[in-house]
């Protein structure tokens, strides 16, 4: 893991575009992001022990631009599984959401199954990633679980972080680990203790009324903090569930392999009947892009006339948006061709030469002087006129010399 963490550029952009909501419900404080068309049944993302609502920012950004509604929540400070079920139902009532699709990783996947078991009328489908069915193995590996509520913060953080495999990693996985570690540092002692209590309290998932055809199991094949035996147990419980295997990705594929995870999520939502509403997503002009465009918006606009751009700007100014807007985020890694880089300034002065704008990375603008086509023609005409003037002057000079010589002979 890196010694100094620097927030990715796309995460900084996400924070500037998507509002964070905080609402108290009873004695519980809920922290969550809610973005995308409200007319679409939401996909609710539940993080693991070390995660927060922020770890799913890549899913929020990508899926919302395609017309899906994504809600990412923090696990509130609850100490028992029954408390979680009741608190989560009150949260759904508070945000006026009745039917949901759940995407849970690790502990989040376990809590999603418990909620689907006890509140089957509200859960339409499940996506489970690196998850499990029971907590006995975790409580056996943690003999001090009964006193977890009195454990100091630094010991809790150390225990959580030791469960994350540390290097060497390929760059994308290393970045995902660094990001999750930075999120662990934001959690209070009570938050960590309550999550550890949910992980070690003796409980198991019973039979679900939800058909296996509405369940997707998405696991990574390289390594994971969840023992392979528990992942196999989960697969055996839902034999008809759809399998979405990721060759690599580590503990946090939603951060290290976001394109693959987002594709599987999109395919799952389509399969269970969730229709995206891209018509409710405001179109973002290239002139307003705050960074490199995303893959979905890499279309070529070179054939559009200035009049079309003007009309588009007029329409954009006259029609207020009914949904929250998000600009395509800058890529945290990788590069695009220079033609796709934004031009932040296009002002130029009209002098006696032309100005061309050359786009370079990071939005800088270069000026290059180009000789216009009219200058060579003008130069030729000036040369011809000057030649004739000089020729006439030389002829006049010869005539004057001749007259002067004849005058001297006469004298």
C-alpha positions as CSV (number, residue, x, y, z in Angstrom):
1,X,0.0,0.0,0.0
2,X,1.2,3.5,-0.7
3,X,2.4,5.7,2.0
4,X,0.6,8.8,0.9
5,X,-2.9,8.5,-0.6
6,X,-4.0,11.0,-3.3
7,X,-7.7,10.9,-4.2
8,X,-8.3,9.8,-7.8
9,X,-9.3,12.6,-10.2
10,X,-12.6,10.9,-11.1
11,X,-13.5,10.6,-7.4
12,X,-12.8,14.3,-6.9
13,X,-15.1,15.0,-9.9
14,X,-17.7,12.7,-8.5
15,X,-17.8,14.5,-5.2
16,X,-18.2,17.8,-6.9
17,X,-21.2,16.5,-8.9
18,X,-23.1,14.1,-6.8
19,X,-24.5,15.3,-3.4
20,X,-24.1,13.3,-0.2
21,X,-27.3,12.9,1.8
22,X,-27.4,12.5,5.6
23,X,-30.7,11.8,7.3
24,X,-31.5,10.7,10.8
25,X,-34.1,8.0,11.1
26,X,-34.9,7.2,14.7
27,X,-31.6,6.8,16.5
28,X,-29.7,5.9,13.3
29,X,-27.8,8.2,11.0
30,X,-28.0,7.3,7.3
31,X,-25.4,8.5,4.9
32,X,-26.0,7.8,1.2
33,X,-25.8,8.8,-2.4
34,X,-28.9,8.7,-4.6
35,X,-28.4,9.5,-8.3
36,X,-30.1,8.7,-11.6
37,X,-33.7,8.9,-12.9
38,X,-36.2,8.6,-10.1
39,X,-38.6,6.8,-12.3
40,X,-36.4,3.7,-12.5
41,X,-36.4,1.1,-9.7
42,X,-33.1,1.6,-7.8
43,X,-30.1,-0.6,-7.5
44,X,-29.0,-0.2,-3.9
45,X,-25.3,-0.9,-3.1
46,X,-24.3,-2.3,0.3
47,X,-20.5,-2.2,1.2
48,X,-18.5,-4.6,3.2
49,X,-16.9,-4.1,6.6
50,X,-14.2,-1.8,5.3
51,X,-16.4,0.1,2.8
52,X,-18.5,3.2,2.8
53,X,-21.0,4.6,0.4
54,X,-18.2,6.3,-1.5
55,X,-16.6,3.0,-2.7
56,X,-19.3,2.6,-5.3
57,X,-18.7,6.0,-6.9
58,X,-17.7,4.3,-10.2
59,X,-21.0,2.4,-10.4
60,X,-23.0,5.6,-9.6
61,X,-21.2,7.6,-12.3
62,X,-21.4,5.0,-15.1
63,X,-24.9,3.5,-14.6
64,X,-26.6,6.8,-13.9
65,X,-25.3,8.1,-17.3
66,X,-27.0,5.1,-18.9
67,X,-30.3,5.9,-17.3
68,X,-30.3,3.7,-14.1
69,X,-30.9,4.9,-10.6
70,X,-28.1,3.9,-8.1
71,X,-28.2,4.4,-4.4
72,X,-25.1,3.7,-2.3
73,X,-25.5,3.6,1.5
74,X,-23.3,3.4,4.5
75,X,-24.1,0.5,6.9
76,X,-25.5,2.4,9.9
77,X,-24.5,1.9,13.5
78,X,-26.5,-1.2,14.3
79,X,-25.3,-4.1,16.5
80,X,-27.7,-6.9,15.7
81,X,-29.1,-8.4,12.5
82,X,-32.7,-7.8,13.4
83,X,-31.9,-4.1,14.1
84,X,-30.4,-4.0,10.6
85,X,-33.5,-5.3,8.9
86,X,-35.8,-2.9,10.7
87,X,-33.5,0.1,10.2
88,X,-33.1,-0.6,6.5
89,X,-36.8,-0.9,6.0
90,X,-37.4,2.4,7.7
91,X,-34.7,4.0,5.5
92,X,-36.5,2.7,2.4
93,X,-39.8,4.2,3.7
94,X,-38.1,7.5,4.4
95,X,-36.7,7.8,0.8
96,X,-40.1,6.5,-0.6
97,X,-38.6,3.4,-2.3
98,X,-40.7,0.2,-2.2
99,X,-39.2,-2.3,-4.6
100,X,-35.4,-2.6,-4.8
101,X,-32.5,-4.5,-6.4
102,X,-29.6,-5.1,-4.0
103,X,-25.9,-5.3,-4.9
104,X,-23.9,-6.4,-1.8
105,X,-20.2,-7.2,-1.4
106,X,-18.8,-9.2,1.5
107,X,-20.8,-8.2,4.6
108,X,-23.1,-6.2,2.4
109,X,-24.0,-9.3,0.5
110,X,-24.8,-11.2,3.7
111,X,-27.0,-8.3,4.9
112,X,-28.7,-8.1,1.5
113,X,-29.7,-11.8,1.8
114,X,-31.0,-11.4,5.3
115,X,-33.2,-8.5,4.2
116,X,-34.4,-10.5,1.2
117,X,-35.3,-13.4,3.5
118,X,-37.3,-11.4,6.0
119,X,-38.7,-8.7,3.6
120,X,-39.3,-10.7,0.4
121,X,-42.0,-8.4,-0.9
122,X,-39.5,-5.5,-1.3
123,X,-36.5,-7.3,-2.9
124,X,-36.8,-8.0,-6.6
125,X,-33.3,-9.3,-7.3
126,X,-29.8,-9.8,-5.7
127,X,-26.2,-9.4,-6.9
128,X,-23.8,-11.0,-4.5
129,X,-20.1,-10.4,-4.8
130,X,-17.5,-12.3,-2.6
131,X,-20.1,-12.9,0.0
132,X,-21.2,-15.7,2.4
133,X,-24.2,-17.4,4.0
134,X,-23.2,-17.7,7.7
135,X,-20.9,-16.0,10.3
136,X,-19.7,-18.9,12.4
137,X,-16.3,-19.1,10.8
138,X,-15.7,-15.4,11.5
139,X,-16.7,-15.6,15.1
140,X,-14.5,-18.6,15.6
141,X,-11.5,-16.7,14.2
142,X,-12.2,-13.8,16.5
143,X,-12.3,-15.0,20.1
144,X,-12.5,-11.4,21.5
145,X,-15.8,-10.8,19.6
146,X,-17.9,-10.5,22.8
147,X,-15.9,-7.4,23.8
148,X,-15.7,-5.8,20.4
149,X,-17.9,-2.9,21.5
150,X,-15.2,-1.8,24.0
151,X,-12.2,-2.4,21.7
152,X,-10.1,0.7,20.9
153,X,-10.3,2.2,17.5
154,X,-6.7,1.5,16.4
155,X,-7.1,-2.2,17.2
156,X,-10.3,-2.4,15.2
157,X,-8.7,-0.7,12.2
158,X,-5.7,-2.9,12.4
159,X,-7.8,-6.0,12.5
160,X,-9.8,-4.9,9.5
161,X,-6.8,-3.8,7.5
162,X,-4.9,-7.1,8.2
163,X,-7.7,-8.9,6.3
164,X,-6.8,-7.0,3.2
165,X,-4.0,-8.5,1.2
166,X,-1.1,-6.2,0.9
167,X,1.0,-6.1,-2.3
168,X,2.4,-6.7,-4.6
169,X,-0.6,-5.8,-6.7
170,X,-1.1,-4.8,-10.3
171,X,-1.7,-1.0,-10.4
172,X,-5.5,-1.0,-10.6
173,X,-5.8,-3.4,-7.6
174,X,-3.3,-1.4,-5.6
175,X,-5.2,1.8,-6.2
176,X,-8.4,0.1,-5.1
177,X,-6.8,-1.0,-1.9
178,X,-5.4,2.4,-1.2
179,X,-8.9,4.0,-1.7
180,X,-10.6,1.5,0.7
181,X,-7.9,2.0,3.3
182,X,-8.5,5.8,3.1
183,X,-12.2,5.2,3.7
184,X,-11.5,3.0,6.7
185,X,-9.7,6.0,8.2
186,X,-12.9,8.0,8.0
187,X,-14.9,5.5,10.1
188,X,-15.4,6.0,13.8
189,X,-14.7,3.4,16.5
190,X,-18.4,2.8,16.9
191,X,-19.0,2.3,13.2
192,X,-16.2,-0.3,13.0
193,X,-17.3,-2.0,16.2
194,X,-20.9,-2.3,15.0
195,X,-19.8,-3.8,11.7
196,X,-17.5,-6.3,13.4
197,X,-20.4,-7.2,15.6
198,X,-22.6,-7.9,12.5
199,X,-19.8,-10.0,11.0
200,X,-19.3,-12.2,14.1
201,X,-22.8,-12.4,15.6
202,X,-24.0,-16.0,15.1
203,X,-26.5,-16.0,12.2
204,X,-27.1,-17.6,8.8
205,X,-29.3,-17.0,5.8
206,X,-32.4,-19.2,5.5
207,X,-34.3,-20.1,2.4
208,X,-35.3,-17.2,0.1
209,X,-38.6,-16.9,-1.7
210,X,-36.7,-15.2,-4.5
211,X,-36.0,-17.4,-7.4
212,X,-32.4,-18.2,-8.3
213,X,-33.0,-16.7,-11.7
214,X,-33.1,-13.3,-10.1
215,X,-29.7,-13.8,-8.4
216,X,-26.3,-13.1,-9.8
217,X,-23.2,-14.3,-8.1
218,X,-20.1,-12.2,-9.1
219,X,-16.8,-13.4,-7.6
220,X,-13.2,-12.8,-8.3
221,X,-10.9,-15.8,-9.1
222,X,-7.6,-14.4,-7.9
223,X,-7.9,-13.9,-4.2
224,X,-10.3,-12.5,-1.6
225,X,-10.6,-12.1,2.1
226,X,-13.7,-14.3,2.1
227,X,-12.5,-18.0,2.3
228,X,-13.1,-20.0,-0.9
229,X,-15.1,-22.5,1.1
230,X,-17.7,-19.9,2.0
231,X,-18.0,-18.7,-1.6
232,X,-18.5,-22.3,-2.8
233,X,-21.2,-22.7,-0.1
234,X,-23.0,-19.6,-1.5
235,X,-22.9,-21.0,-5.0
236,X,-24.3,-24.3,-3.8
237,X,-27.2,-22.6,-2.1
238,X,-28.3,-20.9,-5.4
239,X,-27.5,-23.5,-8.1
240,X,-29.6,-21.8,-10.8
241,X,-28.1,-18.3,-10.1
242,X,-26.3,-16.6,-12.9
243,X,-22.5,-16.7,-12.6
244,X,-20.3,-13.7,-13.4
245,X,-16.7,-14.6,-12.8
246,X,-13.9,-12.0,-12.8
247,X,-10.5,-13.3,-13.6
248,X,-8.8,-10.7,-11.4
249,X,-10.0,-7.9,-9.2
250,X,-9.0,-8.7,-5.6
251,X,-11.3,-7.8,-2.7
252,X,-12.7,-4.7,-4.4
253,X,-13.5,-5.4,-8.1
254,X,-16.0,-2.6,-8.2
255,X,-13.0,-0.3,-7.9
256,X,-10.3,-2.3,-9.6
257,X,-12.4,-3.7,-12.5
258,X,-15.3,-1.1,-12.8
259,X,-15.9,-1.7,-16.5
260,X,-16.5,-5.4,-16.0
261,X,-18.5,-5.0,-12.9
262,X,-20.7,-2.3,-14.4
263,X,-21.3,-4.4,-17.5
264,X,-22.4,-7.4,-15.3
265,X,-24.7,-5.1,-13.3
266,X,-26.2,-3.7,-16.4
267,X,-26.8,-7.2,-17.8
268,X,-28.4,-8.3,-14.5
269,X,-30.8,-5.3,-14.4
270,X,-31.9,-5.9,-18.0
271,X,-32.4,-9.6,-17.3
272,X,-34.6,-8.9,-14.2
273,X,-36.7,-6.4,-16.2
274,X,-35.3,-3.1,-15.1
275,X,-35.5,-0.7,-18.1
276,X,-33.1,2.2,-18.2
277,X,-34.4,5.7,-19.0
278,X,-31.6,7.4,-20.9
279,X,-34.2,9.9,-22.1
280,X,-34.3,11.3,-18.6
281,X,-30.5,11.8,-18.4
282,X,-29.6,15.3,-19.4
283,X,-27.3,15.5,-22.4
284,X,-23.9,17.0,-21.6
285,X,-22.3,19.1,-24.3
286,X,-18.6,18.6,-25.0
287,X,-17.9,22.2,-24.2
288,X,-19.0,21.6,-20.6
289,X,-16.9,18.5,-20.0
290,X,-14.7,18.9,-17.0
291,X,-12.2,16.2,-18.1
292,X,-11.6,13.4,-20.5
293,X,-14.9,12.1,-21.9
294,X,-16.1,8.7,-20.9
295,X,-16.3,5.9,-23.4
296,X,-20.1,6.3,-23.7
297,X,-19.6,9.9,-24.9
298,X,-16.7,9.6,-27.3
299,X,-18.8,10.2,-30.4
300,X,-17.3,12.4,-33.1
301,X,-19.0,15.8,-33.4
302,X,-16.7,17.2,-36.1
303,X,-19.5,17.0,-38.7
304,X,-21.8,19.3,-36.7
305,X,-22.0,22.9,-37.9
306,X,-21.7,25.9,-35.6
307,X,-25.4,26.5,-36.1
308,X,-26.2,23.2,-34.6
309,X,-24.1,23.9,-31.6
310,X,-25.8,27.3,-31.2
311,X,-29.2,25.8,-31.3
312,X,-28.2,23.1,-28.8
313,X,-26.9,25.8,-26.4
314,X,-30.2,27.7,-26.8
315,X,-32.2,24.7,-26.0
316,X,-30.0,23.9,-23.1
317,X,-30.5,27.4,-21.7
318,X,-34.3,27.4,-22.2
319,X,-35.1,23.9,-20.8
320,X,-34.5,23.4,-17.1
321,X,-33.3,20.0,-16.1
322,X,-35.5,17.9,-13.9
323,X,-32.8,15.5,-12.8
324,X,-29.5,16.2,-11.1
325,X,-26.7,16.5,-13.7
326,X,-23.3,14.8,-13.7
327,X,-20.6,15.6,-16.2
328,X,-18.6,12.6,-17.5
329,X,-15.7,12.2,-15.1
330,X,-12.0,12.4,-15.9
331,X,-10.3,9.0,-16.2
332,X,-8.2,8.1,-13.3
333,X,-5.8,6.3,-15.7
334,X,-5.4,5.7,-19.3
335,X,-5.4,8.2,-22.1
336,X,-7.4,9.3,-25.1
337,X,-6.4,10.8,-28.4
338,X,-5.7,14.5,-28.5
339,X,-8.8,15.1,-30.5
340,X,-10.9,14.2,-27.5
341,X,-9.2,16.5,-25.1
342,X,-11.2,19.5,-24.0
343,X,-10.3,23.1,-25.1
344,X,-10.9,25.3,-22.1
345,X,-10.1,28.6,-23.9
346,X,-10.6,29.4,-27.6
347,X,-10.1,33.2,-27.6
348,X,-7.7,34.7,-30.1
349,X,-6.9,38.2,-31.4
350,X,-7.3,39.1,-35.0
351,X,-4.0,40.4,-36.2
352,X,-2.3,40.4,-39.6
353,X,-1.8,36.7,-39.4
354,X,-4.0,33.7,-38.8
355,X,-4.2,31.9,-35.4
356,X,-4.6,28.2,-35.2
357,X,-5.5,26.4,-31.9
358,X,-3.6,23.2,-31.3
359,X,-5.1,21.1,-28.5
360,X,-2.6,19.5,-26.2
361,X,-3.1,17.3,-23.1
362,X,-4.5,18.9,-19.9
363,X,-6.5,21.4,-21.9
364,X,-3.7,23.8,-22.7
365,X,-3.8,25.8,-26.0
366,X,-1.0,26.5,-28.3
367,X,-0.9,29.3,-30.9
368,X,0.8,28.7,-34.2
369,X,1.3,31.4,-36.8
370,X,0.3,30.4,-40.3
371,X,0.9,32.5,-43.4
372,X,-2.4,33.0,-45.1
373,X,-2.9,32.1,-48.7
374,X,-3.4,35.7,-49.8
375,X,0.1,36.8,-48.8
376,X,2.1,35.1,-51.6
377,X,-0.1,36.6,-54.3
378,X,0.1,40.1,-52.8
379,X,3.9,39.7,-52.5
380,X,4.2,38.8,-56.2
381,X,2.2,41.9,-57.2
382,X,4.3,44.2,-55.0
383,X,7.5,42.7,-56.5
384,X,6.3,43.4,-60.1
385,X,5.3,47.0,-59.3
386,X,8.6,47.6,-57.6
387,X,10.5,46.1,-60.5
388,X,8.8,48.4,-63.0
389,X,9.4,51.5,-60.8
390,X,13.1,50.7,-60.4
391,X,13.4,50.0,-64.2
392,X,11.8,53.4,-65.0
393,X,14.1,55.2,-62.5
394,X,17.2,53.6,-64.1
395,X,16.0,54.6,-67.6
396,X,15.4,58.1,-66.5
397,X,18.9,58.2,-64.9
398,X,20.5,57.0,-68.2
399,X,18.7,59.7,-70.2
400,X,19.9,62.4,-67.8
401,X,23.5,61.2,-68.1
402,X,23.2,61.3,-71.9
403,X,21.9,64.9,-71.9
404,X,24.6,65.9,-69.5
405,X,27.4,64.4,-71.7
406,X,26.0,66.1,-74.9
407,X,25.8,69.4,-73.0
408,X,29.5,69.2,-72.0
409,X,30.5,68.5,-75.6
410,X,28.6,71.6,-76.8
411,X,30.3,73.7,-74.1
